[in-house]
Amino acid sequence: MDTISVLIVDDSALMRNLVGRIIERTPGLRIADKAMNGEFALAKIPLCNPDVIVLDIEMPVMNGIEFLKERRRRGIDIPVIMLSSIAKEGSRVTMECLELGAADFVTKPSGSDSPDIVSVAERLTELLIGYGTKYASKKLKRPVFIPEPAFITEQSKSSSLLSRASSALNESTQKQPSDSSAAPRAVPSFGLSAKKETGGPVVPIREGGKIEIIAIGISTGGPNALREVFKDIDPNLEQPILVVQHMPAGFTEEFANSLNNICPLEVKEAKEGDVVKKGRILIAPGNKHILVERRPLATVVHLSDAEQRNGHRPSADVLFESVAQQYQNRALGVIMTGMGRDGAAQITEMRRQGSYTLGQDEESSIVYGMPKVAFEMGGIQKQVALKDMANEINKVAREHA
């Protein structure tokens, strides 16, 4: 059976053990090796040949930043998931890591008994399977299949992750080896095997009109995908852009700032009442839904603390639903790489209202979940590779401006 091998790099023995237990209890994942700093990690990579690396930022001898610089210099393309602190300085350094080529990040739990251990374990598992599977498939020149049930609902997926995280937590401080006789646990589907819900494309109730706004929903693989798109976005784009990127609170402001450094348009974290206008890209804050309201003099955004939808806040479905209600056939919806189905139902509703829609294709998605479900629901007009997404957005927006 193919498995995804993980190199754990952290100077804390407790954290190496905690992350290791999460990996050991996840079918389809295995520990390739462990290292206490970046220098040891570089020495071990040729020996253990990992599919993905979990990397701490603050370490002696060679820290995470220095490791990423050396990784780039040596041409190592193994994806790296950063372990980041939630502090303000931590978010800034995390964005620097993404700029240096890190694939994504997860917030580091404060300890083995921290209340956020379940969500951290869920997020870490999602990233490791997503990036590791993509890299292993490329390395082996063939698909890597992780055993899983045909379909797992959001509720059962959460239960599976909770069970796995609890097991990791309970065992993280024990010296005993894991029980190899334990029954195998179900591995989450991460949207990779979602059932097809319709037989064909949605038939819009009205023809597409002038595009006045662009809405983007994205998750796993999003930080670097958005960098790829926004660096090539048309500087003369007529339409404002709203983005839901699944990201923890405390990171989206720095994330928006990092995108603003490479994008010809203004990029900022959305604030309550911000005006939606030409030349501006607004990023939904972590842990806040974002909606739009059209007023006589201007369109503004509202932020909401309403319950999670599809397990997320912000939710792409909330944004797409708001755009469908406020703009009907005068919008462009884009759904990109990500686990699960968030955004799929409501981008399909946007299409039903007559809006234009694009989805990222399977080949270029880190996890072909959200765009796949949307496509199979009939809500996507055209699937586009990541390298072509900026040009396609520019083209559609220009043709219908």
N, C-alpha and C positions, 0 to 999 in steps of 0.2 A: 504494500500500500504506500502510495506517495504521501509524504508529510512535509510540512513547511518547517525548516530548521531556523532557529532564532538564536542569535548571539546577544547576550545580555551584558551591557557595559555600565557599571555603576560602582562607585567606591564604597557604598554602604552594603555590608554583608546582609543586613536585614532586607534591604530593598531587592538585592539580587535573589534572595530566597523567596520573597513575596512574589515578585514577577515570575520567578521560575515555577512556583507552585501553580500560578494561574495557567501558565503554558502547559505544565504537565497534566493538568486536569482538563485540557481542551483537546478532544479528538482532532487529529489532523495537524497538530502542532507538536514540536519537540524542541528540546534545548540542544543547540549545537555546541555551545560552550559559554563560559562566563569570564569576564575580565574586569579588573578593578580600575582601569583607566584607559584612555585612548591609545596609549603606546602599546600596552599589552594587547588591546583589541586588534591593532594593525598587524601585530605578529601572529595572532591566532587566525585571522581571516583566511590565509592560504591553506591552513591546516584543517579548519572545520567547515569551510565553504558554506557559509550561511545564506539563507534566502532573504532574510530581513534582520535588521539590527535594532535593538532597543538601547538608546544612548542617553545617559545622564548629561547634564550641562556642566555642573560644578564638580570637578574631580582634580586631584593632584597630578603632577607630572605632565599630563596632557588632557586638557578639559574638552568639552564637547565642541566648542568653537574651533579649537586647534585641530581636533580630529577631523572635522568636516573640511577644513582647508586642506589638510594633508590627503584626505580621501579624494578630493577634487584633483589635487596635483597628481596623484597616482592613477587617476582614471577609474577608480572603483565606483561601480554603478549600483551596488547593493542598496536597496531602499533603507532609510534610517528613520525610525520613529523616536522623537525626542521625549524625555521625561522632564516636564516643566513645572516650575512652581507658579502659584497663582499671583504672587506679588507683582506690583507694577513693573519692577525691574525685570522680573521673570518673563513677563509678556513681551517686553522689548527685546530681550535676548533671544526668546523663542522665534520672533519674527526674523531676527538676524540669521538664525539657524536655517529657516526656510529659504532665505535669500542665498544661503551658502549651499543649498541643495538638499536639505533634509526634506523627507517626503511629507511628514505630518507630525503631530504631537499629541500627547495625552498628559493631563495634569497628574502630578505625582501625589499619591495619597499621603496624608500626614503621618501615617503609621499603620501597622497591621490591624489596629482596632478603630481606624478612622471611619466616620459615618459614610464617606464617599467611596468606600472600597468597591461596592457593587457597581456603581456607574463607571468607575475607573476600569474595573475588570472587563465590563461590557465593551467599553470604548477601545481598550487595548486589544482585546480579542478581535474585534471588527477590523482594526487597522492591520494587525499582523496577518490575518487571513487574506484580507484584500490585497495589500501590497506584496505579501509573500507569495501568494498564488500567482499574481501577475508576473513577478520576477522569475519564479521557478518555471512557469510556462515558457517564458522567453528563453531562459537558460537551457531548458531541455528541448526547445523547439517543438513542444507538444503540450496539449492541455494537461493541467494537474487537477485531478478531481478529489475533492474532500468529501468523504462519505457523509450523507445527510438524508433526512426524510424528504419525501417529495415536496412537502410544503409545510411551513410552520407559520402560524399566525403571529401577529405582534405580541399577543398576550402570552402564548406558549413560548415564544422566543425569549421574552423577558424572564419567564419562569426558569427556563433552561440556563440563561446567563446568571440569574440570581443563585441558582443551585450551584453552578460551577464556581462563582465568585465566593460563595459561602464556604465551599469545600477548600478553596485556596486559602481563605482567611483562617479557617480552623486549623489547617495544617502548617501554616507559614512559620509558626514558632516552635513546631515540634522537630525533634531530631530524627524521628523514625522515617524510614523510606516510605514512599507512597504505596498503598495497597494495590498491587498489580492484579489481585483477584476481584477488585471492585467491578461492578457492572459498568459497561460502557455508557457514557452519557451522550445524549443527543447533541449534535453540533448545530448551531443556528444556521438558517439558510442564507441570511444576509441578502435576501431578495434575488438570489441567483436562480431560483427555481419557482418563481411565482407563477401561479396558474393564469392562463390566458382567459380574460373575462369577456371578450367580445369577438365577433367573427370578422370584423373589418373596420375600416376607418370611419370616424364620426362624420355624419353629414351635417354641416353647419346650418343653423336656422336663418342665417343672413350672410350676404357676401362680405368679404373682408373690406374694411375701410382704411382710412388714413391711420397709420400707426402713430400714436401719441405717447406711448410709454412702453418700456421693455422691462420684463420681470424675469429674473433668473433664480432657479432653485438648484442647490448643489450640496453635496455632503462629502463622503469619503473620497479623497483625492482632490478635493476642491481647492485648497490653498494654492497649490502649484498650477492647477488648471485655470484658475482665475487670473493668475499672473500671466499665463500664456495668452489668454484672451485679451486682457485689458492693455497689455503692452502694444497690441496691434489694433486697438479699437480706433475708429475714425475720429480724429480730433474735431471734425465738423459735424459730428452726429447730432441730429436734430432732437432726438428723443432722450429724455432722462432714463436712467436705469436704476431699478431697485433689486437688491440681492439678498436672498436668504442663504447663508452658509452655516451649516450646523457647526457651532463653535462655542466653547464655554464662555460664560460671562467673565469679563476682565481681559479678554484677548482681542475682541473685535475692533476696539479703537486703534490699537497698535497695528492690527492686520490692515485696517483701512489706510492708515498712514503709510504702511509699506507698499500698498498698491498705488497710493497717490504718487509715490516716488518714481514709478515706472509708467504710469498711465497719462496720456495727453489730456484726459478729462479730470475734473476734480473728483476725488474719492474721499468720502468721510463716513464715519459711523453716524447713523441716523439718530436724531434727537426728536423728542416730541414736538410736533408742529413744524418741522422742517419743510420748506417749500420744495416741491418737485419741479425741477426746471431744467432746461437745456444745459448741457455741459456738466451735469452733476450725476455722480453715482453714489447712492446711499446704501450702506451695508447695515442690515438688521443687527442690533446689539445682541450679544449673547444673553439668553434667557428672557428675551422680549419678542413677542410677535410683532410684525409690522403690517400695517394696513394703509390704504390710501383713501382720501376723501376729496372729491371734486367740489370746489366752491366757486362762486361766481367770478372771483378775481384770481384765484390760484388753486392748485392742487397741493394738499399737505399730507404728511404722513402722521399716523398715530401709532403709538407703541402700547402694547397690551400685556398684562400679566395673566391673561386667561389660561385655562388649563392646557397642558401639552396636547398636541394633536399628532397622531402617528408616533407618539413617543418623543416628540421634539417641541422645543420652544427656543428659538423661532421655528415655525413650520412653513415649509414652502406651500403647503395646501392653503394655509391662511392667507398668504400673500396672493397666490393665484386666484383664490376665491374672491378676494377684495377687488382685484383688477378686473375679473370677469364681470362683477356687479357694476363697477364704476365706469368701465370702458367698453364692455361688450365686444364689438368687432374691431375696436380701434387700438389694439395692443399686439405685442409680440411676446410670447412666452417661451422660455428656454429652460429645459430640464437636463441636468448633467450628472456626471458620475456620482454614485451614492448608494448606500445600503437601503434595502427596504422599498417602500412605496410612497414615501412622503412627496407630495406634489403631483402624483400621477392622476388622481381623481380630478383635481381642480384645474390642472392644465388641460385635461380633456374637456372640462366644462368651458374653459376659455375657447377651445377649438369649436365646441358646439355653438357658442355665441358668435362665432365668425372671426375670432382672432387668429393670427398666424402663430405657428408653433414649430419649434426645433428641438431635437433631442440628440444627445451625444451618442455616438455609435458604440457597439460592443468592444471593438478592437482597441479603442483609445481610452475606454473607461477603466478606472482602477477596480470599481465594482459596478457591474452592469445590472443594477437593481432598479433604482428610480426611473431612469430613462426606458428601461425594458418594459416595466409595468405600464408606463404611459403609452408606449408604442403599441403594446398588445391590447390596451383599452381603446385604441383607435384615435388617440388624442394628438399624435405627432405627424405632421406633414412630411418632414424630412429628417433623416438621421445624418449627423455630420461628425466627421473626425475632429478631434481636439485641435489639430494643427490648422484646420480650415474654419473653425467656429467663428473666430473674429471676422474673417472676410465674409462669411455667410450672414452674420448679424448685420455687418455694414451694408451688404448688398440688399437684403430684405428691407432694412430700415430706410435706405436711400430710395428704393423703388416705390415705397409706399409712404413717403414723407409728405 
